[in-house]
Amino acid sequence: QVRGLCGTFNGDQQDEFMTPDGDVELGVAAFANAFRAAGACPALGPGIPNPCDSFPGSWEHAEATCAVLVGPVFQ
């Protein structure tokens, strides 16, 4: 019943990049661009920069934050 930028969370990785129109994108940039509000920000190109490269310490914070999503609360 979950669908969106967080995927479908149904155990089938083939449909994790499902767009709002129900299409399944193969690439991260095309998938993210499908959710982009027109004019809100520039479209992503094929090479997506790693945000952790720009912000030292972000990797540890991201891992701790994402641990909630894969923890018992969402199982």
N, CA, C and O of each residue as an XYZ file, in Angstrom:
300
protein
N       0.815     -1.198      0.000
C       0.000      0.000      0.000
C       0.857      1.260      0.000
O       0.340      2.362     -0.180
N       2.167      1.103      0.201
C       3.068      2.254      0.186
C       3.532      2.474     -1.248
O       3.846      1.517     -1.957
N       3.575      3.723     -1.672
C       4.051      4.021     -3.005
C       4.556      5.454     -3.047
O       3.917      6.348     -2.494
N       5.677      5.685     -3.685
C       6.221      7.027     -3.795
C       7.727      7.002     -3.803
O       8.332      6.003     -4.192
N       8.344      8.092     -3.377
C       9.793      8.194     -3.395
C      10.467      7.152     -2.519
O      11.637      6.834     -2.735
N       9.758      6.617     -1.541
C      10.333      5.577     -0.679
C      10.154      4.189     -1.269
O      10.548      3.206     -0.642
N       9.573      4.080     -2.450
C       9.360      2.780     -3.090
C       8.016      2.182     -2.705
O       7.157      2.863     -2.146
N       7.848      0.920     -3.006
C       6.587      0.241     -2.729
C       6.644     -0.596     -1.463
O       5.606     -0.937     -0.896
N       7.854     -0.930     -1.015
C       8.087     -1.682      0.207
C       7.286     -2.983      0.231
O       6.701     -3.355      1.248
N       7.276     -3.665     -0.917
C       6.557     -4.937     -0.992
C       7.502     -6.119     -1.200
O       7.053     -7.240     -1.441
N       8.803     -5.873     -1.106
C       9.780     -6.942     -1.266
C      10.171     -7.209     -2.706
O      11.106     -7.971     -2.953
N       9.483     -6.606     -3.664
C       9.786     -6.783     -5.083
C      10.571     -5.575     -5.566
O       9.998     -4.506     -5.778
N      11.880     -5.735     -5.743
C      12.716     -4.599     -6.143
C      12.484     -4.181     -7.587
O      12.995     -3.141     -8.004
N      11.739     -4.946     -8.358
C      11.488     -4.594     -9.749
C      10.545     -3.399     -9.879
O      10.536     -2.737    -10.916
N       9.750     -3.111     -8.841
C       8.812     -1.994     -8.946
C       9.116     -0.854     -7.974
O       8.249     -0.022     -7.706
N      10.329     -0.811     -7.450
C      10.671      0.225     -6.483
C      10.729      1.620     -7.108
O      10.520      2.612     -6.411
N      11.005      1.710     -8.390
C      11.094      3.017     -9.049
C       9.801      3.321     -9.811
O       9.856      3.819    -10.936
N       8.645      3.032     -9.218
C       7.367      3.292     -9.866
C       7.029      4.779     -9.750
O       7.069      5.354     -8.662
N       6.699      5.386    -10.877
C       6.379      6.815    -10.921
C       4.912      7.036    -10.535
O       4.145      6.080    -10.425
N       4.531      8.291    -10.331
C       3.124      8.571    -10.022
C       2.168      8.102    -11.130
O       0.992      7.848    -10.868
N       2.674      7.989    -12.364
C       1.841      7.521    -13.474
C       1.776      6.002    -13.568
O       1.069      5.466    -14.422
N       2.513      5.297    -12.691
C       2.508      3.836    -12.701
C       3.577      3.218    -13.569
O       3.664      1.994    -13.664
N       4.402      4.049    -14.212
C       5.517      3.530    -15.003
C       6.659      3.165    -14.058
O       6.763      3.720    -12.964
N       7.516      2.232    -14.478
C       8.687      1.873    -13.692
C       9.916      2.389    -14.425
O      10.209      1.968    -15.544
N      10.634      3.308    -13.782
C      11.847      3.877    -14.364
C      13.037      2.989    -14.037
O      13.061      2.348    -12.986
N      14.012      2.945    -14.913
C      15.206      2.137    -14.697
C      16.304      2.904    -13.973
O      17.141      2.300    -13.301
N      16.312      4.222    -14.101
C      17.370      5.021    -13.505
C      16.871      5.911    -12.379
O      15.700      6.287    -12.333
N      17.779      6.237    -11.478
C      17.444      7.065    -10.322
C      17.015      8.466    -10.747
O      16.024      8.989    -10.237
N      17.749      9.080    -11.677
C      17.448     10.450    -12.084
C      16.061     10.542    -12.714
O      15.291     11.440    -12.372
N      15.732      9.637    -13.621
C      14.410      9.656    -14.262
C      13.306      9.450    -13.234
O      12.251     10.079    -13.316
N      13.550      8.568    -12.263
C      12.566      8.329    -11.212
C      12.358      9.582    -10.372
O      11.218      9.981    -10.132
N      13.438     10.206     -9.923
C      13.329     11.414     -9.101
C      12.680     12.546     -9.875
O      11.871     13.291     -9.320
N      13.022     12.685    -11.148
C      12.433     13.742    -11.966
C      10.930     13.560    -12.145
O      10.216     14.542    -12.342
N      10.435     12.322    -12.082
C       8.999     12.065    -12.217
C       8.221     12.661    -11.044
O       7.035     12.959    -11.185
N       8.866     12.837     -9.897
C       8.212     13.407     -8.722
C       8.492     14.898     -8.558
O       7.969     15.533     -7.642
N       9.303     15.447     -9.430
C       9.707     16.849     -9.323
C       8.547     17.763     -9.695
O       7.890     17.553    -10.714
N       8.298     18.771     -8.874
C       7.276     19.773     -9.180
C       7.835     20.693    -10.257
O       8.951     21.196    -10.129
N       7.074     20.910    -11.301
C       7.533     21.727    -12.428
C       7.964     23.104    -11.942
O       7.205     23.793    -11.258
N       9.167     23.499    -12.291
C       9.689     24.805    -11.951
C      10.218     24.926    -10.533
O      10.791     25.959    -10.184
N      10.046     23.907     -9.707
C      10.477     23.993     -8.313
C      11.994     23.881     -8.180
O      12.593     24.516     -7.312
N      12.601     23.087     -9.024
C      14.046     22.897     -8.980
C      14.484     22.321    -10.317
O      13.659     21.788    -11.059
N      15.764     22.420    -10.636
C      16.224     21.885    -11.921
C      16.138     20.365    -11.949
O      16.258     19.703    -10.918
N      15.927     19.825    -13.141
C      15.876     18.372    -13.317
C      17.247     17.775    -13.049
O      18.274     18.399    -13.318
N      17.252     16.579    -12.526
C      18.504     15.866    -12.276
C      19.062     15.327    -13.578
O      18.314     14.883    -14.449
N      20.362     15.368    -13.704
C      21.024     14.773    -14.854
C      21.357     13.326    -14.553
O      21.024     12.822    -13.481
N      22.014     12.650    -15.491
C      22.315     11.230    -15.282
C      23.324     10.980    -14.163
O      23.285      9.919    -13.539
N      24.222     11.919    -13.894
C      25.202     11.741    -12.826
C      24.760     12.490    -11.574
O      24.929     13.707    -11.490
N      24.205     11.786    -10.615
C      23.706     12.423     -9.407
C      24.848     12.510     -8.396
O      25.441     11.490     -8.045
N      25.164     13.723     -7.922
C      26.253     13.849     -6.949
C      25.856     13.237     -5.609
O      24.687     13.262     -5.225
N      26.822     12.700     -4.921
C      26.590     12.140     -3.597
C      26.527     13.299     -2.602
O      27.525     13.999     -2.434
N      25.385     13.529     -1.933
C      25.276     14.670     -1.023
C      26.239     14.580      0.162
O      26.580     15.599      0.763
N      26.674     13.377      0.495
C      27.600     13.224      1.623
C      28.980     13.782      1.300
O      29.752     14.086      2.209
N      29.300     13.921      0.011
C      30.583     14.508     -0.373
C      30.639     15.988     -0.028
O      31.716     16.521      0.236
N      29.491     16.658     -0.028
C      29.436     18.095      0.241
C      29.289     18.429      1.718
O      29.590     19.545      2.140
N      28.832     17.472      2.495
C      28.565     17.731      3.911
C      29.255     16.680      4.773
O      28.729     15.580      4.943
N      30.427     17.006      5.320
C      31.137     16.043      6.168
C      30.259     15.601      7.346
O      29.566     16.415      7.958
N      30.299     14.318      7.645
C      29.514     13.780      8.745
C      28.116     13.363      8.348
O      27.396     12.773      9.154
N      27.713     13.659      7.111
C      26.363     13.331      6.678
C      26.136     11.829      6.550
O      25.029     11.346      6.784
N      27.176     11.093      6.182
C      27.017      9.651      5.975
C      26.542      8.972      7.255
O      25.608      8.170      7.229
N      27.185      9.295      8.370
C      26.807      8.687      9.648
C      25.392      9.092     10.044
O      24.613      8.272     10.531
N      25.069     10.365      9.829
C      23.726     10.840     10.163
C      22.673     10.154      9.285
O      21.611      9.767      9.773
N      22.969     10.005      7.991
C      22.030      9.358      7.073
C      21.818      7.895      7.455
O      20.688      7.406      7.433
N      22.892      7.198      7.803
C      22.744      5.794      8.195
C      21.893      5.660      9.448
O      21.045      4.771      9.527
N      22.105      6.523     10.419
C      21.329      6.460     11.660
C      19.858      6.776     11.402
O      18.970      6.136     11.967
N      19.607      7.761     10.548
C      18.234      8.143     10.242
C      17.525      7.057      9.446
O      16.369      6.737      9.722
N      18.209      6.491      8.461
C      17.601      5.448      7.625
C      17.407      4.147      8.388
O      16.575      3.325      8.004
N      18.157      3.949      9.457
C      18.000      2.732     10.255
C      16.577      2.615     10.788
O      16.082      1.509     11.005
N      15.924      3.739     10.996
C      14.532      3.727     11.457
C      13.642      3.087     10.397
O      12.732      2.327     10.730
N      13.898      3.387      9.119
C      13.058      2.857      8.044
C      13.181      1.347      7.876
O      12.234      0.688      7.449
N      14.335      0.804      8.208
C      14.521     -0.643      8.062
C      14.402     -1.355      9.405
O      14.634     -2.561      9.489
N      14.048     -0.627     10.443
C      13.907     -1.195     11.780
C      12.526     -1.777     12.014
O      11.708     -1.828     11.095
N      12.264     -2.208     13.214
C      11.012     -2.891     13.542
C       9.764     -2.028     13.397
O       8.667     -2.564     13.237
N       9.904     -0.717     13.447
C       8.732      0.160     13.333
C       8.031     -0.027     11.986
O       6.803      0.033     11.911
N       8.809     -0.252     10.924
C       8.241     -0.376      9.578
C       8.204     -1.805      9.057
O       7.974     -2.015      7.866
N       8.425     -2.788      9.916
C       8.388     -4.193      9.461
C       6.978     -4.718      9.463
O       6.749     -5.875      9.113
